[in-house]
Amino acid sequence: MDKTTLLHRITHSRAALDAALARLTPAQCLQPGASGEMSVKDMLAHITWHELQMIGLVEQMALAGSPWWELPTDKRNAHIYAANRDRSWEDVLAEAQDVYPRLLATLQTLDEAAFLDATRFRNMPPDWEPWQVFTGNTFEHYDHHLADLMKSELVEY
């Protein structure tokens, strides 16, 4: 996947997620069940955590993020949830609105080869394709949680 396509997919998927979130009241954003047991607030904090990890990956040009990556997915997600459960919806939303544009700007700094060549990133296995790391933590992640949100019946079309 090339840089332009990746960035387009990220912005398109995030716009769809943001549009769904915009139709919710703050009270709805605190109700459990938006994505599994997570509320919309929890889900957005979870997504933002992953975006921050991708910013760190690019800024450090290294696969050197949180030690939570070493945990099984369910345990990692439990840590992310616990770290954010006492935050307000307004705080989580403000962080998300700050981090997402930073993520796009950070990804823009990469040259085309960095999306294809794992050797550009310290500690990244050489058989990995960096674009796949980015997709799994951006638009594929947004699409997954948007689908959950749509199933939750919190958002009506």
N, C-alpha and C positions, 0 to 999 in steps of 0.2 A: 504494500500500500504506500502510495506516495504522500508527501507532506500535505499537499493541497487537498487531496481527498480526505485524509485523516482530519484535518482541521474543519473541513466542511461537514463531515459526519458528526464531529464533536458539537459544533455550533447548532446544527439542525436538531440533534437529539436533545441537547440541553434546552433549546428553545421550546421544544415540545414538553419537556418536564416542567420548565418554568411556567408555561402557560397553564398547565394543570394545577400547579401550586397556587397560581394567582387566583384561581376560582375558589380557594378554600378560605374559610375564616380562621383567625388565630385559634379559636376553640377547637375547630376540626383538626388543626395541625397537632393538637396534643392528644387526640384520641388514639388508643392502641389499634393495631390491625391494618395499618396502611401498607405494611410490608412484613408479613408474618405477624409477630407481636409488636413490631416497632411502630411508633407513631410517625407522622410526617416529619416532626421535629427530629426524631431519632434517625430516620432515614436520611434526612438532609445532612445531619452532622456526620453520619457514616460516609456519605458520598464526598463531603468536604474533606474528611480525613484522607481518603484515597487521592483526591486532587492535590492536597498538600504533599503527599508522598511523591507524586509525579513531579511536582515543582522541585522538590529536593533531589530527585533523581537527575533532573536536567541541570540544576544549578551545581551539583557536585560532580556531574558526569560519572556517577557511580551508583551501583546497586547497593546502597548503604542506608536504608531507611530505618524505620522503627523495628525494634526487636520483636514486635508483635507479628511481623511477617513470618517468623520462625514457627508460629503456632498454627494448629489446624484452623481452617476458616471459621468454624463456629466459635472457637475460643478467642480468636482475634476479634471477631465481631462483638463478642461479649465484652471484651476490654474496651472497644470503641464506645459501645453503649454505656458502660459504667463511667467512662471518662466524661460523658456528655449528658447523662441523665438529669442532672440538677440544673442544667443551663436553661434559660428561658427561650421561648420560640424566637423572640426578637433578637436575642444574641446569636443564636444559631443562624438565623436568616441573614443578619448583618455580616457574619463571617463568610457565609456562602457567597454573598454578593460581592465580597472583597476578593475571595480566593479564586473564583472561577475566571474573572478577567486576568488575574495574575497568571493562572495556568495557561490560558491562551497566549498571552504575551511571552511566557517562558518557552512554550513549544515553538513559537515563531522564531526564536533565536537559533534554533537548531538548523543546520544545513541538511539538505536532502539525504545525504549519506548516513547521518546519525539515526535516521528512522529504520535503516536496513542493516547497519553494521554494529553488532554487539560489542566488538572490540573497542568501540568509541567510549564505552562505559566500563569503568573499573568494576571488577567483581561480577560482571554479567557473564553468564555462561556463553561461550562463543557460538553455540548452536541456537541461541535465542535470537528472535527478531525483535528489536526494540519497539517497533510499531505495534506488535501484539501486546506488549506490556502496557503501552499507552491506551490501546483500544479497550483492554479489559478493565482499565481503571477510569475510563471516561465514557464514551458513547455506549459501549455494551453495558456498562454499569448503569448508566442513566436509563437505557431502554428496559433493562431488567426491573428496575424499581418503578418506572412509569407503568409497566404492565401490572406489577403488584398493586400499585395505587389504583389503577383502573378497575381491577377486580374487587377492590375493597369497597366500592360503591360510595366512597367519599366524594369522588369527582363525577359529576353527571355531564353528559353531552347532550 
